[in-house]
Amino acid sequence: MPSSPPRHTKIIITLGPASESEVMLEKLILAGVDVIRLNMAHASHEWIRTSIRRIREVSKRLAREVAVMMDIKGPEIRTGDVPQPIPLEVGDLFDFTVEPRPPGAEPGAVRSVHVNYPGIVKDVAPGTLVLVDNGLIRLEVIACDDAAVHCRVLIPGTLTSRRHINLPGVTISLPALTDKDRGDTAVGCEEGIDFVALSFVRSAADIEELRTLIAGHKSIARIIAKIEDQTAISNLDEIVRAADALMVARGDLGIECAVEELPAIQRRAVQACLSQGRPVIIATHMLESMITQAVPTRAEVTDVANAVYEQADCIMLSGETTTGKYPLECVQMLDKIARRIELEEPSLREPAVFTAERMKVLHSAVVLANELPRSKLVTFTRHGFMAQGLSALRPVHSPILAITPSPDTFRHLRLLRGVEPVLMPFGADPADTIESAIGLLRRLGLIAPGDKLILASDIVAQDQRVDSVQLRTVK
């Protein structure tokens, strides 16, 4: 039985060596984790299956089901292997090759590394910036030919094997899904994955391609579009409409764009999701210093608080819970910050504009909840529409208690701000179902005598759907 009201902002962690044991998973789930992310950048299919099954087993044992997100790698440009690290100094010439160097190249020739994307020689031009290893090394293109991109070093560093390459402002011609992505998605669908996050989304067409792939595996996994480059920002509105949710992936985004633009992009992305009723996740570097130390910096606390103030649905941890020393403390810190900020009155903003009649019914329920102290919104949903609609309208303080008979929908609801999913079968008589739900909510400690319940439901009566809003007081 919860000792405090549900937290509105959801917490996502990334699974890794620091968090994948059963013992640590138990602690993290009990600490309030809602979604567990599997980063597929270097994961094997065996690890996918083992991890998902372990998460499900631990969740069942704790009677607290969490959702699982598979984050597929998507298209990327990487350097090849180098025999030994290559030191690069300012002004050095360096080549990125797409064809092998001719045998017997003269000693003293320009140093080079092979890249996995042949199209790079056509996508870039003199003056293009090439950022390597998360932007730690920066080069400028001075010339291109069919075999290589010729560069000059602007910011020095040491190049090692298989480093990621960013090309800010360049539209690359890579496919939306790689062979690895397709294989990983197939395994995830077999294991009942709840969400698939697609990296480096550039347009709505990328999302539809993934949706077709998921449907082909007879999965109902939802799609999360990751915003990571300037092309995605240009196509933001169409991407939000096509996706089921959005992730503001600030790692690559902060490399692809000027860092001073990042807060404005985050704000714009959150507002785009709120206006269209889509969940939004803020990710990367939220508590980065806690990878190695037990307390966050004051700037990190403020960063997390800002995401909560912006009314993002989720805040996410990456390295903090994969390889960090303090995974549990990180989750506890997010929980404390979110709960404290949620006590503040949210800044006034225009609510999401919806034209559908059902959404107007839900809007009336939220208006009523905002005006009644100690109110709880209760909804009955088979596929999550009613709960997502209420969440999109961002009730000021009232939690949304979403009753569903579907385990899949239950886990999908874990992503939505303010929604506390409850699994319960629906009866043939709507009145009986409502009474059963109220009894269950009382036993779970989610409602108490004197609470005002605003019930938003769509019941079927005489073969007609009836949308309704009821006000009840818990006896």
SEKEMI-947426 format. One record per residue (C-alpha): residue number from 1; residue in one letter; chain; y, z, x. Coordinates in Angstrom, 3 decimals, m for minus. Layout:
SEKEMI-947426
{NUM,'A','A',{Y,Z,X}}
...
This chain:
SEKEMI-947426
{1,'M','A',{0.000,0.000,0.000}}
{2,'P','A',{3.297,m1.052,1.602}}
{3,'S','A',{5.647,1.802,2.493}}
{4,'S','A',{8.773,m0.353,2.263}}
{5,'P','A',{9.921,m3.408,0.305}}
{6,'P','A',{8.608,m6.775,1.502}}
{7,'R','A',{10.605,m8.440,4.266}}
{8,'H','A',{12.242,m11.668,3.046}}
{9,'T','A',{12.264,m13.517,6.391}}
{10,'K','A',{8.808,m14.648,7.516}}
{11,'I','A',{7.440,m14.283,11.062}}
{12,'I','A',{5.442,m16.958,12.885}}
{13,'I','A',{3.674,m16.304,16.185}}
{14,'T','A',{1.992,m18.691,18.602}}
{15,'L','A',{m1.574,m17.896,19.610}}
{16,'G','A',{m2.482,m17.632,23.274}}
{17,'P','A',{m4.196,m15.455,25.879}}
{18,'A','A',{m1.919,m12.514,25.059}}
{19,'S','A',{m2.652,m12.587,21.330}}
{20,'E','A',{m5.990,m14.291,20.618}}
{21,'S','A',{m8.343,m11.307,20.913}}
{22,'E','A',{m9.553,m9.723,17.676}}
{23,'V','A',{m7.983,m6.409,18.636}}
{24,'M','A',{m4.530,m7.897,19.195}}
{25,'L','A',{m4.792,m10.187,16.161}}
{26,'E','A',{m5.433,m7.143,13.989}}
{27,'K','A',{m2.353,m5.387,15.354}}
{28,'L','A',{m0.140,m8.453,14.930}}
{29,'I','A',{m1.250,m9.171,11.373}}
{30,'L','A',{m0.765,m5.536,10.376}}
{31,'A','A',{2.680,m5.614,12.033}}
{32,'G','A',{3.711,m8.302,9.564}}
{33,'V','A',{2.869,m11.738,10.982}}
{34,'D','A',{2.801,m14.339,8.196}}
{35,'V','A',{1.793,m17.565,9.981}}
{36,'I','A',{m0.119,m18.140,13.223}}
{37,'R','A',{0.675,m21.305,15.181}}
{38,'L','A',{m1.836,m23.178,17.320}}
{39,'N','A',{m0.065,m25.180,20.021}}
{40,'M','A',{m2.159,m28.288,20.604}}
{41,'A','A',{m0.435,m29.414,23.819}}
{42,'H','A',{m3.442,m28.471,25.955}}
{43,'A','A',{m5.963,m27.130,23.411}}
{44,'S','A',{m9.581,m28.202,23.078}}
{45,'H','A',{m11.430,m28.762,19.820}}
{46,'E','A',{m13.716,m25.841,20.601}}
{47,'W','A',{m10.691,m23.567,20.939}}
{48,'I','A',{m9.293,m24.834,17.616}}
{49,'R','A',{m12.480,m24.021,15.731}}
{50,'T','A',{m12.973,m20.640,17.401}}
{51,'S','A',{m9.353,m19.595,16.837}}
{52,'I','A',{m9.137,m20.597,13.183}}
{53,'R','A',{m12.421,m18.887,12.325}}
{54,'R','A',{m11.390,m15.728,14.159}}
{55,'I','A',{m8.039,m15.640,12.342}}
{56,'R','A',{m9.764,m16.054,8.983}}
{57,'E','A',{m12.309,m13.331,9.768}}
{58,'V','A',{m9.692,m10.825,10.913}}
{59,'S','A',{m7.435,m11.618,7.931}}
{60,'K','A',{m10.295,m11.087,5.502}}
{61,'R','A',{m11.279,m7.813,7.132}}
{62,'L','A',{m7.702,m6.538,6.890}}
{63,'A','A',{m7.251,m7.886,3.337}}
{64,'R','A',{m4.060,m9.607,4.511}}
{65,'E','A',{m4.495,m13.367,4.533}}
{66,'V','A',{m2.187,m15.243,6.914}}
{67,'A','A',{m1.573,m18.975,7.165}}
{68,'V','A',{m2.502,m21.153,10.144}}
{69,'M','A',{m0.254,m23.895,11.516}}
{70,'M','A',{m1.510,m26.616,13.847}}
{71,'D','A',{1.338,m27.924,16.016}}
{72,'I','A',{0.197,m31.347,17.224}}
{73,'K','A',{1.692,m32.707,20.425}}
{74,'G','A',{3.139,m35.984,19.177}}
{75,'P','A',{4.472,m38.737,21.435}}
{76,'E','A',{5.705,m37.656,24.836}}
{77,'I','A',{6.508,m39.067,28.255}}
{78,'R','A',{5.012,m37.302,31.266}}
{79,'T','A',{4.801,m37.865,34.972}}
{80,'G','A',{1.413,m38.350,36.583}}
{81,'D','A',{m0.281,m36.251,39.240}}
{82,'V','A',{1.291,m35.841,42.669}}
{83,'P','A',{m0.770,m34.882,45.754}}
{84,'Q','A',{1.788,m32.235,46.668}}
{85,'P','A',{5.141,m31.058,45.281}}
{86,'I','A',{8.034,m33.473,45.902}}
{87,'P','A',{11.361,m31.845,46.869}}
{88,'L','A',{14.338,m33.778,45.479}}
{89,'E','A',{17.886,m33.311,46.753}}
{90,'V','A',{21.202,m34.464,45.253}}
{91,'G','A',{21.745,m38.164,45.990}}
{92,'D','A',{18.071,m38.933,46.758}}
{93,'L','A',{16.675,m42.174,45.390}}
{94,'F','A',{13.542,m41.809,43.310}}
{95,'D','A',{11.447,m44.186,41.186}}
{96,'F','A',{9.436,m43.715,38.015}}
{97,'T','A',{6.764,m46.398,38.142}}
{98,'V','A',{4.686,m48.009,35.409}}
{99,'E','A',{2.705,m50.180,37.824}}
{100,'P','A',{0.931,m48.980,40.979}}
{101,'R','A',{2.794,m49.389,44.257}}
{102,'P','A',{1.441,m52.294,46.325}}
{103,'P','A',{m1.099,m51.244,48.964}}
{104,'G','A',{0.333,m50.606,52.398}}
{105,'A','A',{3.850,m49.812,51.241}}
{106,'E','A',{6.018,m49.131,54.243}}
{107,'P','A',{6.549,m45.519,55.316}}
{108,'G','A',{10.011,m44.402,54.324}}
{109,'A','A',{9.979,m46.388,51.079}}
{110,'V','A',{11.590,m44.749,48.045}}
{111,'R','A',{9.412,m41.937,46.763}}
{112,'S','A',{7.970,m42.311,43.279}}
{113,'V','A',{5.736,m40.941,40.551}}
{114,'H','A',{3.793,m42.788,37.881}}
{115,'V','A',{4.669,m42.216,34.189}}
{116,'N','A',{2.369,m42.539,31.169}}
{117,'Y','A',{4.734,m44.735,29.118}}
{118,'P','A',{5.088,m48.368,30.274}}
{119,'G','A',{7.849,m49.017,27.742}}
{120,'I','A',{10.262,m46.794,29.647}}
{121,'V','A',{11.389,m49.782,31.731}}
{122,'K','A',{12.645,m51.485,28.560}}
{123,'D','A',{14.054,m48.438,26.772}}
{124,'V','A',{16.452,m47.241,29.482}}
{125,'A','A',{19.400,m48.902,31.192}}
{126,'P','A',{21.720,m48.145,34.130}}
{127,'G','A',{23.564,m44.931,33.344}}
{128,'T','A',{20.746,m43.412,31.257}}
{129,'L','A',{19.978,m39.792,32.108}}
{130,'V','A',{16.385,m38.860,32.913}}
{131,'L','A',{15.621,m35.145,32.521}}
{132,'V','A',{12.413,m33.809,34.048}}
{133,'D','A',{10.637,m30.481,33.582}}
{134,'N','A',{12.747,m29.159,30.673}}
{135,'G','A',{15.903,m30.508,32.277}}
{136,'L','A',{15.522,m28.557,35.518}}
{137,'I','A',{15.701,m31.853,37.409}}
{138,'R','A',{18.244,m34.474,36.355}}
{139,'L','A',{18.443,m38.078,37.498}}
{140,'E','A',{20.526,m41.119,36.559}}
{141,'V','A',{19.110,m44.622,36.170}}
{142,'I','A',{20.691,m47.092,38.581}}
{143,'A','A',{18.427,m50.106,37.924}}
{144,'C','A',{15.231,m51.195,36.134}}
{145,'D','A',{12.618,m53.878,36.642}}
{146,'D','A',{9.180,m54.581,35.191}}
{147,'A','A',{7.485,m52.161,37.584}}
{148,'A','A',{9.797,m49.155,37.789}}
{149,'V','A',{12.913,m47.277,36.762}}
{150,'H','A',{15.082,m46.682,39.844}}
{151,'C','A',{17.089,m43.447,39.811}}
{152,'R','A',{19.446,m41.254,41.814}}
{153,'V','A',{19.055,m37.436,41.738}}
{154,'L','A',{21.951,m35.537,40.140}}
{155,'I','A',{20.467,m32.039,39.892}}
{156,'P','A',{17.863,m31.177,42.557}}
{157,'G','A',{14.471,m29.557,42.162}}
{158,'T','A',{10.831,m29.772,43.121}}
{159,'L','A',{8.678,m32.200,41.149}}
{160,'T','A',{5.081,m31.232,40.446}}
{161,'S','A',{2.326,m32.913,38.434}}
{162,'R','A',{2.461,m33.800,34.736}}
{163,'R','A',{6.059,m32.832,34.046}}
{164,'H','A',{7.664,m33.673,30.711}}
{165,'I','A',{10.426,m36.306,30.685}}
{166,'N','A',{13.350,m36.346,28.216}}
{167,'L','A',{15.629,m39.346,27.708}}
{168,'P','A',{18.657,m38.016,25.766}}
{169,'G','A',{20.033,m40.517,23.270}}
{170,'V','A',{17.285,m43.083,23.910}}
{171,'T','A',{15.127,m44.357,21.048}}
{172,'I','A',{11.645,m44.700,22.491}}
{173,'S','A',{8.966,m47.026,21.132}}
{174,'L','A',{6.021,m44.628,21.281}}
{175,'P','A',{3.839,m44.299,18.152}}
{176,'A','A',{4.329,m41.230,15.948}}
{177,'L','A',{0.709,m40.114,16.447}}
{178,'T','A',{m1.370,m40.273,19.604}}
{179,'D','A',{m5.169,m40.484,19.733}}
{180,'K','A',{m5.214,m36.784,20.638}}
{181,'D','A',{m3.081,m35.980,17.586}}
{182,'R','A',{m5.502,m37.826,15.314}}
{183,'G','A',{m8.512,m36.043,16.784}}
{184,'D','A',{m6.864,m32.627,16.640}}
{185,'T','A',{m5.740,m33.174,13.044}}
{186,'A','A',{m9.255,m34.183,12.002}}
{187,'V','A',{m10.699,m30.957,13.401}}
{188,'G','A',{m7.909,m28.889,11.848}}
{189,'C','A',{m8.519,m30.429,8.436}}
{190,'E','A',{m12.243,m29.718,8.737}}
{191,'E','A',{m11.444,m26.061,9.459}}
{192,'G','A',{m9.020,m25.757,6.545}}
{193,'I','A',{m5.685,m25.738,8.365}}
{194,'D','A',{m2.701,m24.802,6.145}}
{195,'F','A',{0.156,m26.586,7.941}}
{196,'V','A',{0.444,m29.429,10.445}}
{197,'A','A',{3.640,m29.515,12.510}}
{198,'L','A',{4.537,m32.952,13.898}}
{199,'S','A',{6.446,m33.028,17.177}}
{200,'F','A',{9.315,m35.426,17.926}}
{201,'V','A',{9.704,m36.691,14.362}}
{202,'R','A',{12.120,m39.618,14.372}}
{203,'S','A',{12.062,m40.829,10.767}}
{204,'A','A',{10.484,m40.324,7.356}}
{205,'A','A',{7.953,m43.028,8.242}}
{206,'D','A',{6.457,m40.743,10.921}}
{207,'I','A',{5.828,m38.073,8.295}}
{208,'E','A',{4.264,m40.521,5.845}}
{209,'E','A',{1.905,m41.742,8.568}}
{210,'L','A',{0.722,m38.170,9.145}}
{211,'R','A',{0.479,m37.531,5.402}}
{212,'T','A',{m1.821,m40.540,5.029}}
{213,'L','A',{m3.980,m39.250,7.880}}
{214,'I','A',{m4.252,m35.771,6.333}}
{215,'A','A',{m5.063,m37.166,2.894}}
{216,'G','A',{m7.776,m39.307,4.467}}
{217,'H','A',{m9.457,m36.100,5.603}}
{218,'K','A',{m9.211,m34.718,2.041}}
{219,'S','A',{m6.903,m31.923,3.162}}
{220,'I','A',{m3.927,m30.457,1.288}}
{221,'A','A',{m2.251,m29.174,4.467}}
{222,'R','A',{1.553,m29.225,4.277}}
{223,'I','A',{3.630,m31.082,6.876}}
{224,'I','A',{6.318,m29.428,9.006}}
{225,'A','A',{8.697,m31.858,10.713}}
{226,'K','A',{9.943,m30.701,14.117}}
{227,'I','A',{13.518,m31.697,14.938}}
{228,'E','A',{13.630,m32.232,18.694}}
{229,'D','A',{15.880,m35.164,19.598}}
{230,'Q','A',{19.036,m37.041,18.648}}
{231,'T','A',{17.205,m39.666,16.593}}
{232,'A','A',{15.897,m36.926,14.309}}
{233,'I','A',{19.396,m35.516,13.901}}
{234,'S','A',{20.682,m38.948,12.874}}
{235,'N','A',{17.903,m39.209,10.257}}
{236,'L','A',{17.961,m35.537,9.252}}
{237,'D','A',{18.402,m35.930,5.487}}
{238,'E','A',{15.581,m38.452,5.065}}
{239,'I','A',{13.286,m36.334,7.230}}
{240,'V','A',{14.003,m33.214,5.148}}
{241,'R','A',{13.229,m35.115,1.939}}
{242,'A','A',{9.943,m36.508,3.304}}
{243,'A','A',{8.614,m33.294,4.885}}
{244,'D','A',{7.296,m30.139,3.242}}
{245,'A','A',{9.228,m27.978,5.721}}
{246,'L','A',{11.418,m28.326,8.819}}
{247,'M','A',{11.293,m26.673,12.231}}
{248,'V','A',{14.410,m26.531,14.386}}
{249,'A','A',{12.600,m26.741,17.742}}
{250,'R','A',{15.383,m25.634,20.034}}
{251,'G','A',{13.482,m26.147,23.292}}
{252,'D','A',{13.496,m29.939,23.536}}
{253,'L','A',{16.486,m30.132,21.197}}
{254,'G','A',{18.530,m28.161,23.724}}
{255,'I','A',{17.543,m30.660,26.410}}
{256,'E','A',{18.106,m33.782,24.343}}
{257,'C','A',{21.533,m32.638,23.118}}
{258,'A','A',{24.486,m30.937,24.747}}
{259,'V','A',{23.806,m27.191,24.584}}
{260,'E','A',{27.163,m26.499,22.941}}
{261,'E','A',{26.048,m28.715,20.043}}
{262,'L','A',{22.881,m26.712,19.413}}
{263,'P','A',{24.331,m23.975,17.133}}
{264,'A','A',{26.064,m26.604,14.986}}
{265,'I','A',{22.846,m28.637,14.733}}
{266,'Q','A',{20.889,m25.525,13.742}}
{267,'R','A',{23.435,m24.685,11.052}}
{268,'R','A',{23.409,m28.251,9.729}}
{269,'A','A',{19.597,m28.344,9.632}}
{270,'V','A',{19.387,m25.052,7.741}}
{271,'Q','A',{21.991,m26.208,5.215}}
{272,'A','A',{20.178,m29.536,4.722}}
{273,'C','A',{16.961,m27.652,3.922}}
{274,'L','A',{18.673,m25.194,1.599}}
{275,'S','A',{20.362,m28.004,m0.315}}
{276,'Q','A',{17.056,m29.833,m0.821}}
{277,'G','A',{14.836,m26.805,m1.415}}
{278,'R','A',{12.774,m27.140,1.774}}
{279,'P','A',{11.626,m24.202,3.935}}
{280,'V','A',{13.165,m24.077,7.417}}
{281,'I','A',{11.900,m22.452,10.620}}
{282,'I','A',{14.065,m21.437,13.601}}
{283,'A','A',{12.017,m21.599,16.806}}
{284,'T','A',{12.097,m21.246,20.597}}
{285,'H','A',{13.628,m18.675,22.950}}
{286,'M','A',{14.216,m16.097,20.227}}
{287,'L','A',{13.040,m13.185,22.393}}
{288,'E','A',{12.403,m15.062,25.649}}
{289,'S','A',{13.253,m12.107,27.904}}
{290,'M','A',{10.509,m10.064,26.220}}
{291,'I','A',{7.910,m12.261,27.884}}
{292,'T','A',{8.348,m9.954,30.869}}
{293,'Q','A',{10.338,m6.942,29.630}}
{294,'A','A',{9.866,m4.493,26.780}}
{295,'V','A',{13.325,m4.826,25.192}}
{296,'P','A',{15.328,m7.940,24.266}}
{297,'T','A',{18.797,m8.822,25.457}}
{298,'R','A',{21.684,m8.131,23.093}}
{299,'A','A',{22.284,m11.869,22.856}}
{300,'E','A',{18.688,m12.411,21.673}}
{301,'V','A',{19.063,m9.742,18.993}}
{302,'T','A',{22.192,m11.493,17.760}}
{303,'D','A',{20.430,m14.877,17.831}}
{304,'V','A',{17.621,m13.564,15.631}}
{305,'A','A',{20.149,m11.888,13.344}}
{306,'N','A',{22.082,m15.156,12.970}}
{307,'A','A',{18.923,m16.960,11.825}}
{308,'V','A',{18.439,m14.251,9.183}}
{309,'Y','A',{22.116,m14.400,8.178}}
{310,'E','A',{21.732,m18.177,7.778}}
{311,'Q','A',{18.834,m17.423,5.384}}
{312,'A','A',{16.224,m19.353,7.323}}
{313,'D','A',{12.740,m18.965,5.861}}
{314,'C','A',{11.000,m18.182,9.165}}
{315,'I','A',{11.668,m17.070,12.714}}
{316,'M','A',{9.091,m18.030,15.336}}
{317,'L','A',{7.792,m16.748,18.663}}
{318,'S','A',{6.279,m19.024,21.319}}
{319,'G','A',{5.796,m17.851,24.905}}
{320,'E','A',{6.497,m14.291,23.811}}
{321,'T','A',{3.098,m14.093,22.099}}
{322,'T','A',{1.089,m16.642,24.100}}
{323,'T','A',{1.485,m15.328,27.634}}
{324,'G','A',{3.999,m12.499,27.283}}
{325,'K','A',{3.368,m8.885,28.189}}
{326,'Y','A',{4.599,m7.473,24.869}}
{327,'P','A',{3.386,m9.602,21.929}}
{328,'L','A',{3.153,m6.696,19.487}}
{329,'E','A',{6.550,m5.302,20.465}}
{330,'C','A',{8.082,m8.764,19.907}}
{331,'V','A',{6.772,m8.930,16.346}}
{332,'Q','A',{7.927,m5.385,15.668}}
{333,'M','A',{11.374,m6.279,17.029}}
{334,'L','A',{11.684,m9.345,14.775}}
{335,'D','A',{10.601,m7.231,11.826}}
{336,'K','A',{13.193,m4.528,12.530}}
{337,'I','A',{16.047,m6.984,13.051}}
{338,'A','A',{15.205,m8.997,9.932}}
{339,'R','A',{14.896,m5.929,7.713}}
{340,'R','A',{18.226,m4.548,8.947}}
{341,'I','A',{20.144,m7.785,8.455}}
{342,'E','A',{18.620,m8.327,5.006}}
{343,'L','A',{20.375,m5.106,3.898}}
{344,'E','A',{23.715,m6.855,4.429}}
{345,'E','A',{25.317,m8.770,1.578}}
{346,'P','A',{24.739,m12.488,2.225}}
{347,'S','A',{27.805,m14.668,2.692}}
{348,'L','A',{28.750,m16.600,m0.418}}
{349,'R','A',{27.618,m20.203,m0.432}}
{350,'E','A',{27.049,m22.912,m2.952}}
{351,'P','A',{23.493,m22.663,m4.301}}
{352,'A','A',{21.077,m25.546,m4.021}}
{353,'V','A',{21.884,m28.205,m6.613}}
{354,'F','A',{18.897,m29.205,m8.733}}
{355,'T','A',{18.953,m31.518,m11.725}}
{356,'A','A',{15.420,m31.022,m13.062}}
{357,'E','A',{15.228,m28.909,m16.217}}
{358,'R','A',{12.530,m26.642,m14.752}}
{359,'M','A',{14.788,m25.816,m11.799}}
{360,'K','A',{17.596,m24.914,m14.179}}
{361,'V','A',{15.230,m22.466,m15.880}}
{362,'L','A',{14.438,m20.917,m12.495}}
{363,'H','A',{18.152,m20.778,m11.707}}
{364,'S','A',{18.729,m18.696,m14.826}}
{365,'A','A',{16.001,m16.288,m13.675}}
{366,'V','A',{17.659,m15.874,m10.267}}
{367,'V','A',{21.100,m15.314,m11.846}}
{368,'L','A',{19.585,m12.575,m13.991}}
{369,'A','A',{17.822,m10.988,m11.000}}
{370,'N','A',{21.047,m10.975,m8.972}}
{371,'E','A',{22.823,m9.042,m11.729}}
{372,'L','A',{20.143,m6.382,m12.276}}
{373,'P','A',{19.501,m3.583,m9.785}}
{374,'R','A',{15.862,m2.832,m8.909}}
{375,'S','A',{14.794,m6.224,m10.202}}
{376,'K','A',{11.736,m8.178,m9.057}}
{377,'L','A',{11.079,m11.838,m9.759}}
{378,'V','A',{7.497,m12.511,m10.865}}
{379,'T','A',{6.108,m16.016,m11.172}}
{380,'F','A',{2.736,m17.598,m11.863}}
{381,'T','A',{1.952,m20.698,m9.835}}
{382,'R','A',{m1.095,m22.843,m9.144}}
{383,'H','A',{0.433,m25.201,m6.599}}
{384,'G','A',{3.480,m23.249,m5.400}}
{385,'F','A',{6.225,m25.178,m7.203}}
{386,'M','A',{7.626,m22.235,m9.183}}
{387,'A','A',{7.670,m19.929,m6.151}}
{388,'Q','A',{9.246,m22.560,m3.894}}
{389,'G','A',{11.913,m23.263,m6.507}}
{390,'L','A',{12.814,m19.579,m6.789}}
{391,'S','A',{12.854,m19.198,m3.003}}
{392,'A','A',{15.133,m22.228,m2.621}}
{393,'L','A',{17.664,m20.546,m4.907}}
{394,'R','A',{17.785,m17.574,m2.484}}
{395,'P','A',{17.882,m14.454,m4.690}}
{396,'V','A',{20.242,m11.925,m3.136}}
{397,'H','A',{17.870,m8.957,m2.946}}
{398,'S','A',{15.000,m9.429,m5.405}}
{399,'P','A',{11.606,m10.243,m3.877}}
{400,'I','A',{9.595,m13.050,m5.458}}
{401,'L','A',{6.110,m11.849,m6.388}}
{402,'A','A',{4.096,m15.061,m6.709}}
{403,'I','A',{0.782,m14.741,m8.549}}
{404,'T','A',{m1.644,m17.570,m7.802}}
{405,'P','A',{m5.360,m18.156,m8.347}}
{406,'S','A',{m5.556,m20.529,m5.338}}
{407,'P','A',{m6.282,m19.236,m1.798}}
{408,'D','A',{m4.729,m22.440,m0.375}}
{409,'T','A',{m1.523,m21.961,m2.348}}
{410,'F','A',{m1.503,m18.278,m1.385}}
{411,'R','A',{m1.387,m19.244,2.307}}
{412,'H','A',{1.184,m21.998,1.744}}
{413,'L','A',{3.459,m19.399,0.137}}
{414,'R','A',{3.423,m17.383,3.370}}
{415,'L','A',{6.073,m19.778,4.711}}
{416,'L','A',{8.656,m19.192,1.969}}
{417,'R','A',{11.551,m16.784,2.302}}
{418,'G','A',{11.400,m13.835,m0.049}}
{419,'V','A',{7.980,m14.745,m1.463}}
{420,'E','A',{5.182,m12.183,m1.497}}
{421,'P','A',{2.009,m14.035,m2.607}}
{422,'V','A',{m0.632,m12.223,m4.641}}
{423,'L','A',{m4.093,m13.690,m5.300}}
{424,'M','A',{m5.385,m13.246,m8.841}}
{425,'P','A',{m7.363,m15.449,m11.253}}
{426,'F','A',{m5.563,m16.601,m14.396}}
{427,'G','A',{m7.109,m15.818,m17.773}}
{428,'A','A',{m7.266,m18.088,m20.808}}
{429,'D','A',{m4.618,m16.037,m22.637}}
{430,'P','A',{m1.174,m16.057,m20.900}}
{431,'A','A',{m0.308,m12.629,m22.324}}
{432,'D','A',{m3.465,m11.122,m20.861}}
{433,'T','A',{m2.738,m12.772,m17.507}}
{434,'I','A',{0.748,m11.238,m17.434}}
{435,'E','A',{m0.577,m7.762,m18.240}}
{436,'S','A',{m3.297,m8.093,m15.590}}
{437,'A','A',{m0.685,m9.173,m13.040}}
{438,'I','A',{1.600,m6.230,m13.795}}
{439,'G','A',{m1.322,m3.849,m13.402}}
{440,'L','A',{m2.304,m5.431,m10.069}}
{441,'L','A',{1.272,m5.332,m8.759}}
{442,'R','A',{1.460,m1.625,m9.587}}
{443,'R','A',{m1.810,m0.925,m7.787}}
{444,'L','A',{m0.535,m2.823,m4.737}}
{445,'G','A',{2.665,m0.775,m4.723}}
{446,'L','A',{4.842,m3.871,m5.169}}
{447,'I','A',{6.415,m2.587,m8.403}}
{448,'A','A',{7.122,0.896,m9.738}}
{449,'P','A',{8.110,2.497,m13.059}}
{450,'G','A',{11.685,1.598,m13.946}}
{451,'D','A',{11.701,m1.721,m12.106}}
{452,'K','A',{13.101,m4.687,m13.967}}
{453,'L','A',{10.717,m7.651,m13.908}}
{454,'I','A',{12.075,m11.147,m14.474}}
{455,'L','A',{9.039,m13.289,m15.259}}
{456,'A','A',{9.452,m17.027,m14.670}}
{457,'S','A',{6.452,m18.998,m15.821}}
{458,'D','A',{5.277,m22.273,m17.281}}
{459,'I','A',{2.531,m21.538,m19.753}}
{460,'V','A',{0.539,m24.079,m21.736}}
{461,'A','A',{0.667,m23.523,m25.494}}
{462,'Q','A',{m0.789,m25.987,m28.003}}
{463,'D','A',{m1.214,m28.592,m25.253}}
{464,'Q','A',{2.458,m28.306,m24.318}}
{465,'R','A',{3.990,m26.759,m21.223}}
{466,'V','A',{6.547,m24.103,m22.065}}
{467,'D','A',{8.944,m22.937,m19.337}}
{468,'S','A',{10.155,m19.418,m19.981}}
{469,'V','A',{12.056,m16.474,m18.507}}
{470,'Q','A',{11.195,m12.943,m19.690}}
{471,'L','A',{12.772,m9.597,m18.887}}
{472,'R','A',{10.508,m6.540,m18.835}}
{473,'T','A',{10.835,m2.968,m17.651}}
{474,'V','A',{7.860,m1.414,m15.855}}
{475,'K','A',{6.710,1.598,m17.886}}
